[in-house]
Amino acid sequence: MGIWKQVISMVVGIGAGALAYKLVQDYNARNKTEVKTEFESQEPQDQPEQEAKAEQSVVQYPARPDNGPNVNPVSLGTLEKPIDHATGKLDATRIASQEDFGDWDEWGCQG
């Protein structure tokens, strides 16, 4: 009895999917619109396009004066991995300690 329930539910699901697919296809076919543009009948004008291309080639993007990396306001502190000495594994509870970040009162709003 259990296998018949599974087969019937699979058939109903496939039928519902096929019906939804058919409805979407019919809706798209019925609402299909043709777009006609007026640009097809106009003659191309070469001079304005060439001027626009010349203007586009002159574009320059601003660059930072030093071209170096961003300054990190957080001092690195120790570069050792927080390893638990008893097990020899990485201790996830000590990944970031207060000593690694320096004195936040010194930095004020900069940090």
Secondary structure by P-SEA (a helix, b strand, c coil): caaaaaaaaaaaaaaaaaaaaaaaaaaaaaabbbbbbccccbbbbcaaaaaaaaaaaabbbbbcccccccccccccccccccccccccccccccccccccccccccccccc
